[in-house]
């Protein structure tokens, strides 16, 4: 039996080797670089200890970007869960063309975030954008949708939520289909209204779906990158940057590889510190049936 | 009895508003595609209007996009990367998942957590380290190198999916095979893999889509124009040449670039969604 177990573990060797090379090495290397002052290409690397981390705490743009990343993470999670749950509840009803609707709402997930960002740029453009054209029909003056950093951030967050809402929708749909009809039927026979049935029967039984949806969306939102590149380019004046985007600019544009790595390390811990407790908190509310 | 009779009646009454809601959602999800197609048949002079159809359809944009060799090169490069990524990621992950699920160690229990931790590592934070590694391995501007990199990136997630499916296959099947003298690897390919057909097809499709749409790593690793993926080609066309932007032409290129993935989706949507539904219950 022991020999058998060793054989089973042998099967994981290719995966472990690949992960060690393409994930482990960059990870260790990235952490190492975060302790150096380095421009990313020269031979000249100077060890400066935790100075890069100290620098982050004095960097105004870092905090602004961190704030934006929170908007991306929590905002997208909120929007996607609301949209996903509503569409899942809708699609859980029987009506004609239900599968076609489901397919259309899931479609944007198939399209590259970068390309979708390019397309959605035509919507929020100041001159000749789709939204402003629509406002024009009602005689409303064009709106500069991405005028300030905050506005641009919210536009990117909504675009991201709109595109990837389907992931939540499917998670909730799977959850809803897994709830036996008799539970809701029983509650209804006991005289519960539709809102009560939803609040006290459906929602608690959906907790596993909610956990997956929230955790996936948080991680996805915190890491947002390509939609922002295509939609606002991080502007105006670096006002809608996410941490991912900031790291990329620091590395390739500002040539601060050491600082970029340090921000990356901080970002990982920020995601960790936020996501794990939320996961645990939701897990404790899980119901067995 | 009274309650039972009431329920279907209220359901029928509220049905019109399912349709209304569905139509609103569908329109909001089709509008971007419509705008893209509409812009793609306009000219630079008439592109200030995005919603009404143009008076004259300018098909010339499509002719130019199809004649653009970069587009076809982009398709070929994207297909090569996707194919290598799929084969690598699926085989390695499924094999490892089988090993992990059957060895019944602490790893099986903690694989969900490990997967989540790896997912939390921002891909871009690894950029500094990854770029350095790829330079050392001589894999900059190498399609194969990129496929190795993104295939490996997908291993944790794919493995996680497979583990939960392998666990649901009764171990008695393996034992029967092993009594018949089959080794672990043969058991995997003969007995286990056929049981995993559904999830494998789903993973193949999702890996293909992910690889096709990948933007970040190709953007930094493929700097030679001959190695551009289709996404990078579209990006280059949108950026314009010599500072001159031709948005309608870029839209036409974009529409052609999206076509394979949209066609794939149209034919397989039922399968893709059912697969996602299935794997999210696990």
Contacts between the chains, C-beta under 8 A, distances in Angstrom:
chain1	res1	chain2	res2	distance
A	4	B	178	7.7
A	4	B	184	7.5
A	5	B	103	5.1
A	5	B	104	7.9
A	5	B	105	7.9
A	7	B	183	7.5
A	7	B	184	4.4
A	8	B	98	7.5
A	8	B	99	4.4
A	8	B	100	7.8
A	8	B	102	4.8
A	8	B	103	4.1
A	8	B	184	6.2
A	9	B	99	5.8
A	9	B	103	5.3
A	9	B	105	7.7
A	10	B	99	7.0
A	10	B	184	7.6
A	11	B	95	4.8
A	11	B	96	5.9
A	11	B	98	6.0
A	11	B	99	3.1
A	11	B	184	6.7
A	11	B	185	7.5
A	11	B	188	7.3
A	12	B	95	7.7
A	12	B	96	4.2
A	12	B	99	4.6
A	12	B	100	6.0
A	14	B	92	4.8
A	14	B	95	6.8
A	14	B	96	7.1
A	15	B	92	5.0
A	15	B	93	6.5
A	15	B	95	7.3
A	15	B	96	3.7
A	15	B	155	5.4
A	15	B	159	6.6
A	16	B	96	7.6
A	18	B	88	7.9
A	18	B	92	6.4
A	18	B	148	7.5
A	18	B	151	7.6
A	18	B	152	4.4
A	18	B	155	6.5
A	19	B	152	6.1
A	19	B	155	6.1
A	19	B	156	7.4
A	21	B	133	7.7
A	21	B	152	7.4
A	22	B	130	7.5
A	22	B	133	7.4
A	22	B	148	6.7
A	22	B	149	5.4
A	22	B	152	4.0
A	22	B	153	7.1
A	23	B	118	7.1
A	23	B	121	7.8
A	23	B	126	7.3
A	23	B	152	6.4
A	23	B	153	7.2
A	25	B	129	6.7
A	25	B	133	5.4
A	26	B	126	4.4
A	26	B	128	7.7
A	26	B	129	3.0
A	26	B	130	4.2
A	26	B	132	7.6
A	26	B	133	5.5
A	27	B	121	6.9
A	27	B	126	6.2
A	27	B	129	6.3
A	28	B	129	7.3
A	29	B	128	7.4
A	29	B	129	3.7
A	29	B	132	6.0
A	29	B	133	6.9
A	30	B	125	6.3
A	30	B	126	5.8
A	30	B	128	5.2
A	30	B	129	3.8
A	33	B	128	5.5
A	33	B	129	7.0
A	40	B	128	7.2
A	87	B	25	6.4
A	90	B	18	6.1
A	90	B	21	5.7
A	90	B	22	6.5
A	90	B	25	7.8
A	93	B	18	5.5
A	95	B	15	6.2
A	95	B	18	4.9
A	95	B	19	6.5
A	95	B	22	7.2
A	97	B	22	7.2
A	98	B	22	7.9
A	99	B	270	7.0
A	101	B	22	4.8
A	101	B	25	6.8
A	101	B	26	5.8
A	102	B	273	6.3
A	103	B	265	7.8
A	103	B	269	4.3
A	103	B	270	7.5
A	103	B	273	6.7
A	104	B	25	7.9
A	104	B	26	5.2
A	104	B	29	5.2
A	104	B	30	6.5
A	105	B	25	6.0
A	105	B	26	7.5
A	105	B	29	5.6
A	106	B	269	7.3
A	106	B	272	7.7
A	106	B	273	5.9
A	107	B	29	6.7
A	107	B	262	7.8
A	107	B	265	6.2
A	107	B	269	7.8
A	108	B	29	6.7
A	108	B	32	7.8
A	110	B	209	5.6
A	110	B	213	7.9
A	110	B	261	5.3
A	110	B	262	7.2
A	110	B	264	7.7
A	110	B	265	4.8
A	111	B	213	7.0
A	111	B	258	6.4
A	111	B	261	6.8
A	112	B	212	7.5
A	112	B	213	3.5
A	112	B	214	7.8
A	112	B	215	6.1
A	112	B	231	5.4
A	113	B	213	7.1
A	113	B	215	6.9
A	114	B	213	7.7
A	114	B	215	4.3
A	114	B	231	6.2
A	114	B	235	6.8
A	115	B	213	7.6
A	115	B	231	6.7
A	115	B	234	6.3
A	115	B	254	6.3
A	115	B	257	7.5
A	115	B	258	6.7
A	116	B	32	7.2
A	118	B	234	7.6
A	118	B	235	7.9
A	118	B	238	5.7
A	118	B	254	6.9
A	119	B	32	4.8
A	119	B	33	7.8
A	119	B	35	6.9
A	119	B	36	5.2
A	119	B	254	7.5
A	120	B	32	6.3
A	122	B	35	5.6
A	122	B	36	7.7
A	122	B	39	6.7
A	122	B	50	6.1
A	123	B	32	7.2
A	123	B	35	7.2
A	127	B	48	7.3
A	128	B	47	7.0
A	128	B	48	4.1
A	128	B	49	7.2
A	128	B	50	6.6
A	129	B	50	7.5
A	130	B	31	7.5
A	130	B	35	5.8
A	130	B	50	4.9
A	130	B	51	6.5
A	133	B	49	6.9
A	133	B	50	5.8
A	133	B	51	5.8
A	134	B	51	7.4
A	162	B	28	7.7
A	170	B	273	6.6
A	170	B	276	4.8
A	170	B	277	5.9
A	170	B	280	6.1
A	171	B	280	5.0
A	173	B	277	6.4
A	174	B	276	7.9
A	174	B	277	4.6
A	174	B	278	7.8
A	174	B	280	4.4
A	174	B	281	5.0
A	175	B	280	8.0
A	175	B	281	8.0
A	177	B	277	7.3
A	178	B	281	6.0
A	188	B	3	6.8
A	188	B	7	7.1
A	189	B	3	6.3
A	209	B	280	7.4
A	212	B	280	6.7
A	215	B	116	7.0
A	219	B	116	7.8
A	219	B	119	5.5
A	219	B	120	5.8
A	222	B	122	7.5
A	223	B	122	5.2
A	223	B	123	6.9
A	223	B	124	7.5
A	225	B	124	6.2
A	225	B	216	6.4
A	226	B	215	4.7
A	226	B	216	6.8
A	229	B	215	7.9
A	243	B	122	7.1
A	244	B	122	5.6
A	244	B	123	7.8
A	244	B	124	4.3
A	244	B	125	7.8
A	245	B	124	7.9
A	247	B	122	7.4
A	247	B	124	5.2
A	247	B	125	5.9
A	247	B	127	6.9
A	248	B	124	5.7
A	248	B	127	6.7
A	251	B	127	6.2
A	251	B	128	5.7
A	252	B	220	7.6
A	257	B	128	5.3
A	260	B	127	7.8
A	260	B	128	5.8
A	261	B	125	7.2
A	261	B	128	5.0
A	261	B	129	7.6
A	263	B	125	7.6
A	264	B	122	6.2
A	264	B	124	7.1
A	264	B	125	2.6
A	264	B	126	7.4
A	264	B	127	7.9
A	264	B	128	7.2
A	265	B	125	7.0
A	267	B	122	5.2
A	267	B	125	5.8
A	268	B	120	6.3
A	268	B	121	5.7
A	268	B	122	6.4
A	268	B	125	6.3
A	271	B	120	4.6
A	271	B	122	7.2
A	272	B	117	7.6
A	272	B	120	5.8
A	275	B	116	7.7
A	275	B	120	6.4
A	279	B	116	7.7
